[in-house]
Amino acid sequence: MEIAEFLLTNAGAVIIRASNGKEAVEAFAKSGVGEVNVILMDIMMPVMNGLEATREIRTMNRSDASAVVIIAMTANAFTEDKTKD
C-alpha cells in the first residue's frame, strides 16, 4: 500500500487510505457520488477481505457503486488463489 500510495501521490492523485476491508467500504460509503475514481483493493486484508469488501461496495444503493473501477491487488500467486471467487 505504501509504494502504491507514494507513486500515486507523486502523480497528483488524492488518496483515501483504508487499513482493512471494513474501512474501505466505510470510506466509499462516506464519499460523494463520483468522488472516488478507482479503488485499489488488497485481497488479503484483516477484518473484511477484499473480495467481501468489493461485494459490499457493488451492492450499495448508489449510482456509482456498480461502475467505480476496482483493481484487485494481491501477493497471492498460487493457482488456487487465482481461481477463487
C-alpha distances in whole Angstrom, upper triangle without the diagonal:
4,6,5,6,8,10,10,12,14,15,16,14,14,11,11,9,9,9,11,13,16,14,13,17,18,16,17,21,21,20,23,24,23,20,17,17,14,12,9,10,8,12,12,11,14,17,16,15,13,17,19,16,17,21,21,20,22,25,25,28,27,27,24,22,24,23,19,17,15,13,12,10,11,12,15,18,21,23,24,20,20,23,22,22
4,6,5,6,9,10,10,12,14,15,14,14,11,12,10,11,11,14,16,19,17,16,19,20,18,19,23,23,22,25,26,24,22,19,19,16,15,12,13,12,16,15,14,17,19,20,18,17,21,22,20,21,24,24,23,25,28,28,31,29,30,26,25,27,26,22,20,18,16,16,13,14,14,18,20,24,26,27,23,24,27,26,26
4,5,5,6,9,10,11,12,14,13,14,12,14,13,14,14,17,19,21,19,18,22,23,20,21,25,25,23,26,27,25,23,20,19,16,15,12,14,13,16,17,17,19,22,22,20,18,22,24,22,22,25,26,24,26,29,29,32,31,31,27,26,27,26,22,20,18,15,15,12,14,14,17,19,23,25,26,23,23,26,26,26
4,5,5,6,8,10,11,12,11,12,10,12,11,13,14,16,17,20,18,16,19,21,18,18,22,22,21,23,24,21,19,16,15,13,12,9,11,11,15,16,16,19,21,21,19,16,19,22,19,19,23,23,21,23,26,26,29,27,27,23,23,24,22,18,16,14,12,13,10,12,14,17,19,22,25,25,22,21,25,24,24
4,6,5,6,8,10,11,9,9,7,9,8,11,13,15,17,19,16,15,18,19,16,17,21,20,18,21,22,20,17,15,15,13,12,10,12,13,17,17,16,19,21,21,19,17,21,22,19,20,23,23,21,23,26,26,28,26,26,23,22,24,22,19,17,15,14,15,13,15,17,20,22,26,28,28,25,24,27,26,26
4,6,5,6,9,10,10,11,10,12,12,15,16,19,20,23,20,18,22,23,20,21,24,23,22,24,25,23,20,18,18,16,15,13,16,16,20,20,20,22,24,24,23,21,24,26,23,23,27,27,25,27,30,29,32,30,30,26,26,27,25,22,20,19,17,18,16,18,18,22,24,27,30,31,27,27,30,29,30
4,6,5,6,9,9,11,11,14,14,17,18,20,22,24,22,20,23,24,21,21,25,25,22,24,25,22,20,18,16,15,15,13,16,16,20,21,21,24,26,25,24,21,24,26,24,23,27,27,25,27,30,29,32,30,29,25,25,26,24,21,18,18,16,17,15,17,18,22,23,27,29,30,27,26,29,29,29
4,5,5,6,5,8,8,11,12,15,17,19,20,22,20,17,20,21,18,18,22,21,19,21,21,19,16,14,13,11,12,11,14,16,19,21,20,23,25,24,23,20,23,25,22,21,25,25,22,24,27,26,29,26,26,22,22,23,21,18,16,15,14,16,15,18,19,22,24,28,29,30,27,26,29,28,28
4,5,5,5,6,7,11,12,15,17,20,21,23,20,18,21,22,18,19,22,21,19,20,22,19,16,15,14,14,14,14,17,18,22,23,22,24,26,26,24,22,25,27,23,23,27,26,24,26,29,28,30,27,27,23,24,25,23,20,18,18,17,19,18,20,22,25,27,31,33,33,30,29,32,31,31
4,5,7,10,11,15,15,19,21,23,25,27,24,22,25,25,22,22,26,25,22,24,25,22,19,18,17,16,17,16,20,21,24,25,25,27,29,29,27,25,28,30,27,26,30,30,27,29,32,31,33,30,30,26,27,28,26,22,21,21,19,21,20,22,23,27,28,32,34,35,31,31,34,33,33
4,6,9,11,15,16,20,22,24,25,27,24,22,25,25,22,22,25,24,21,22,23,20,18,16,15,14,16,15,19,21,24,26,25,28,30,29,28,25,27,29,26,25,29,29,26,27,31,30,31,29,28,24,25,26,23,20,18,19,18,20,19,22,24,27,28,32,33,35,31,30,33,32,32
4,7,9,13,15,19,21,24,24,26,23,21,23,24,20,20,23,22,19,20,21,18,15,14,13,14,16,16,20,21,25,27,26,28,30,29,28,25,28,29,26,25,28,28,25,27,30,28,30,27,26,22,24,25,22,19,18,19,19,21,21,24,26,29,30,34,35,36,33,32,34,34,33
4,6,10,12,16,18,20,21,22,20,17,20,20,16,16,20,19,16,17,18,15,12,11,10,10,12,13,16,18,22,24,23,25,26,25,24,21,24,25,22,21,25,24,21,23,26,25,26,23,23,19,20,22,19,16,15,16,16,18,18,21,23,26,28,31,33,34,30,29,31,31,30
4,7,10,13,16,19,19,20,17,15,17,17,13,14,17,16,13,14,16,14,10,9,10,11,12,13,16,18,22,23,22,24,25,24,23,21,24,24,21,20,24,23,20,22,25,23,24,22,21,18,19,21,19,16,16,16,16,19,19,22,24,27,29,32,34,34,30,30,32,31,30
4,6,10,13,15,16,17,14,12,15,15,11,12,15,14,12,14,16,14,11,9,11,10,10,10,13,15,18,20,18,20,21,20,20,18,21,21,18,18,21,20,18,20,23,21,23,21,21,18,18,20,19,15,15,14,15,16,16,19,21,24,26,30,31,31,28,27,30,28,27
4,7,10,12,13,14,10,9,11,11,7,9,12,11,10,13,15,14,11,9,11,10,9,10,12,14,17,18,16,17,18,17,18,16,19,19,15,16,19,18,15,18,21,19,21,19,20,17,16,19,18,15,15,14,15,16,16,19,21,24,27,29,31,31,27,27,29,27,26
4,7,9,11,12,9,8,11,11,8,11,14,13,12,16,18,17,14,12,14,12,10,10,11,12,15,15,13,14,15,15,15,14,17,18,14,15,19,17,16,19,21,20,22,21,22,19,18,21,20,16,16,14,15,15,15,17,19,21,24,27,29,29,25,25,27,25,25
4,6,7,8,5,5,9,9,7,10,12,12,13,17,18,18,16,13,15,13,10,10,10,10,13,13,10,11,12,11,12,11,15,15,11,13,16,15,14,17,19,18,21,20,22,19,17,20,20,17,16,14,15,14,14,15,18,20,23,26,28,26,23,24,26,23,22
4,7,8,6,8,11,11,11,13,15,16,17,20,22,22,20,17,19,16,13,12,11,10,12,11,8,8,9,10,11,11,15,15,12,15,17,16,16,19,21,20,24,23,25,22,20,23,23,20,19,16,16,15,14,15,16,18,22,24,26,25,22,23,25,22,22
4,6,5,6,9,10,11,13,14,16,17,20,22,22,20,17,19,17,13,12,10,9,10,9,5,5,6,6,7,8,12,11,9,12,14,13,14,17,18,18,22,22,24,21,19,21,22,19,18,15,15,14,13,14,16,17,21,22,24,23,19,21,22,19,19
4,5,5,6,9,10,11,12,14,15,19,20,20,19,16,18,15,11,11,8,8,9,9,6,7,6,4,5,6,9,8,5,8,11,10,10,13,15,15,18,19,21,18,16,17,19,16,16,13,14,12,13,13,16,17,20,22,23,21,18,19,20,17,16
4,5,5,6,9,10,11,12,14,18,19,20,19,16,19,17,14,14,12,12,12,12,9,9,6,5,8,9,11,9,7,10,12,9,10,14,14,14,17,18,20,19,16,18,20,17,18,15,17,16,16,17,20,21,24,25,27,25,21,23,23,20,19
4,5,5,6,9,10,10,12,16,17,18,17,14,17,16,12,13,11,12,14,14,10,10,9,9,11,11,14,12,9,12,14,12,11,15,16,15,18,18,20,18,16,19,20,17,18,15,17,16,17,18,20,22,25,27,29,27,23,24,26,23,21
4,5,5,6,9,10,11,14,15,16,14,11,14,12,9,10,8,10,12,13,10,11,11,9,10,9,12,11,7,9,12,10,9,12,14,13,16,16,18,15,13,15,16,13,14,11,13,13,14,16,19,20,23,25,27,25,22,22,23,21,19
4,6,5,6,9,10,13,14,15,14,12,14,13,10,12,10,13,13,15,12,13,11,9,11,10,11,9,6,8,10,7,6,10,11,10,13,13,15,13,11,13,15,13,14,12,14,14,16,18,21,22,25,27,28,26,22,23,24,21,19
4,5,5,6,9,12,14,15,14,13,16,15,13,15,13,15,17,17,14,14,13,11,14,13,15,13,10,12,13,10,9,13,13,11,14,14,16,15,13,16,17,15,17,15,18,18,19,21,24,25,28,30,31,29,26,27,27,24,22
4,5,5,6,10,12,13,11,10,13,13,11,13,12,15,17,18,15,16,15,14,15,14,16,15,11,12,15,12,10,14,15,13,15,14,16,14,13,16,16,13,15,14,16,17,18,20,23,25,28,30,31,30,26,27,28,25,23
4,5,5,8,9,10,9,7,10,10,9,12,12,15,17,18,16,17,16,14,15,13,15,14,10,11,13,10,7,11,12,10,12,11,12,10,9,12,13,10,12,11,14,16,17,20,24,25,28,30,30,29,26,26,27,24,22
4,6,8,9,11,11,10,13,14,13,15,15,18,19,21,18,19,17,15,17,15,17,15,11,12,13,10,8,11,11,8,10,9,12,11,9,13,14,12,15,14,18,19,21,23,27,28,30,32,33,31,28,28,29,26,23
4,7,9,12,10,10,14,15,14,17,17,20,21,23,20,20,19,17,19,18,20,18,14,15,17,14,12,15,15,12,13,11,14,13,12,16,17,14,17,17,20,21,23,25,28,30,33,35,36,34,31,31,32,29,27
4,7,8,6,7,11,12,12,15,16,19,21,23,21,22,21,19,20,18,20,19,15,15,17,15,12,14,16,12,13,11,12,11,11,15,15,12,15,15,18,20,22,25,28,29,32,34,35,34,31,30,31,29,27
4,6,5,8,11,13,14,18,19,22,24,26,24,25,24,22,23,21,22,22,18,18,19,17,14,15,16,13,13,10,11,10,11,15,14,12,15,17,20,22,24,27,31,32,35,37,37,37,33,32,33,31,29
4,6,8,10,13,14,18,19,22,24,26,25,26,25,23,23,21,22,21,18,17,18,16,12,13,14,11,11,7,7,6,9,12,11,10,13,15,19,21,24,27,30,32,34,36,36,35,32,31,32,30,27
4,6,7,10,12,16,18,21,23,26,25,27,26,24,24,21,22,22,18,17,18,17,13,14,16,14,14,10,9,6,9,11,10,8,11,14,17,20,22,26,29,30,32,35,35,35,31,30,31,29,27
4,6,9,11,15,17,20,23,25,23,25,25,23,23,20,22,22,18,17,19,18,14,16,18,15,16,12,12,9,11,14,12,10,12,14,16,19,21,25,28,30,32,34,35,35,31,30,31,30,27
4,6,7,11,13,16,19,21,20,22,22,20,20,17,18,19,15,14,17,15,12,13,16,14,15,13,12,9,10,12,11,7,9,10,13,16,17,21,24,26,28,31,31,31,27,26,28,26,24
4,7,10,13,17,19,22,21,24,24,22,21,17,19,20,16,14,17,17,13,14,17,16,17,14,13,9,11,12,9,6,7,9,11,14,16,20,23,25,27,29,30,30,27,25,27,26,24
4,7,9,13,15,18,18,21,21,19,18,14,16,17,14,12,15,16,12,13,17,16,18,16,15,11,11,12,10,6,5,6,7,11,13,16,20,21,23,26,26,26,23,22,23,22,21
4,6,10,12,15,14,17,18,15,14,11,12,14,11,9,13,13,10,12,15,15,18,16,16,12,11,12,11,7,6,5,6,8,10,14,17,19,21,23,24,24,20,19,21,20,18
4,7,10,12,12,15,17,15,13,9,12,14,11,10,14,15,13,14,18,18,21,19,19,16,14,15,14,11,9,6,5,6,7,10,13,15,17,20,22,22,18,17,19,18,17
4,6,9,9,12,14,11,9,6,8,10,8,8,12,12,11,13,16,17,20,19,20,17,14,15,15,12,10,7,6,5,6,8,12,13,16,18,20,19,15,15,17,15,14
4,6,6,10,12,10,8,5,9,11,10,10,13,14,14,16,19,19,23,23,23,20,18,18,19,16,14,10,8,6,5,6,9,10,13,16,18,17,13,14,16,14,14
4,6,10,12,9,6,4,6,9,9,9,12,14,14,15,18,19,23,23,24,21,18,19,19,17,15,11,10,6,6,6,9,9,12,13,15,14,10,11,13,11,11
4,7,10,9,5,6,9,10,11,12,14,16,17,18,20,22,25,26,27,24,21,22,23,20,19,15,13,10,9,7,8,9,12,14,16,14,11,13,15,12,13
4,7,6,5,6,9,10,9,12,14,14,15,18,20,20,24,24,26,23,20,22,23,20,19,15,14,12,11,10,12,12,16,17,19,18,14,16,18,15,16
4,6,6,9,12,11,11,14,16,15,17,19,21,21,25,25,28,25,22,24,25,22,22,18,18,15,14,13,15,15,19,20,22,20,17,19,21,18,18
4,7,10,12,10,10,14,15,13,15,18,19,19,23,24,26,24,21,23,25,22,22,19,19,17,17,16,18,18,22,23,24,22,19,21,22,19,18
4,7,8,6,6,10,11,10,12,15,15,16,20,21,23,21,18,19,21,19,19,16,16,14,15,15,17,17,20,21,22,20,17,19,19,16,15
4,6,5,6,9,10,11,12,14,16,17,21,22,23,21,18,19,20,18,17,14,14,11,12,11,14,13,17,17,19,16,13,15,16,13,12
4,5,5,6,9,10,10,12,14,15,19,20,21,18,15,16,17,15,14,10,10,8,9,9,13,13,16,17,18,16,13,14,15,12,11
4,5,5,6,9,10,11,13,15,18,19,20,18,15,14,16,15,14,10,11,9,11,11,14,13,16,17,17,15,12,12,13,9,8
4,5,5,6,9,10,11,13,16,18,20,18,14,15,17,16,16,13,14,12,14,14,17,17,19,20,20,18,15,16,16,12,10
4,5,5,6,9,10,11,15,16,17,15,12,13,15,13,13,10,12,11,13,14,18,18,20,22,22,20,17,18,18,15,13
4,5,5,6,9,10,14,14,15,13,10,10,12,10,10,8,10,9,12,14,18,17,20,21,21,19,16,16,16,14,11
4,5,5,6,9,12,14,15,14,10,10,13,12,13,11,13,12,15,17,20,20,22,22,22,20,17,17,17,14,11
4,6,5,6,10,12,14,13,9,11,13,13,14,12,15,14,17,19,22,22,24,25,25,23,20,21,20,17,14
4,5,5,9,9,11,9,6,8,10,9,11,10,13,13,16,19,22,22,25,26,26,24,22,21,21,19,16
4,6,9,9,10,9,5,5,8,9,10,10,13,14,17,19,23,23,25,26,26,24,21,21,20,18,14
4,6,9,10,10,7,7,11,12,14,13,17,17,20,22,26,26,28,28,28,26,24,23,22,20,16
4,6,9,9,6,8,11,12,14,14,18,19,22,24,27,28,30,31,31,29,26,26,25,23,19
4,7,9,7,9,12,13,16,17,21,22,25,27,31,31,33,34,34,32,30,29,28,26,22
4,6,6,8,10,11,14,16,19,21,24,27,31,31,33,35,35,33,30,29,29,27,24
4,6,7,8,9,13,15,19,21,24,27,31,32,33,35,35,34,31,29,29,28,24
4,6,5,6,10,12,15,18,21,24,28,29,30,32,32,31,28,27,27,25,22
4,6,6,9,10,14,16,19,22,26,26,28,30,29,28,25,24,24,22,19
4,6,9,10,13,15,19,22,25,25,27,28,28,27,24,23,22,21,17
4,6,9,12,15,18,22,25,26,27,29,28,28,25,23,23,22,19
4,6,10,13,16,19,23,24,25,27,27,27,24,22,23,22,19
4,6,10,13,16,20,21,22,24,24,24,21,19,21,20,18
4,6,10,13,17,17,19,21,22,21,18,16,18,17,15
4,6,10,13,15,16,19,19,19,16,14,16,16,14
4,7,10,11,13,15,16,16,12,11,13,12,12
4,7,9,11,14,15,16,12,11,14,14,14
4,5,8,11,13,13,9,10,13,12,14
4,6,9,12,13,10,11,14,14,16
4,6,9,9,6,8,11,11,14
4,7,8,7,7,10,11,15
4,6,5,6,9,10,14
4,5,5,7,9,12
4,6,5,6,10
4,5,5,9
4,6,8
4,6
4
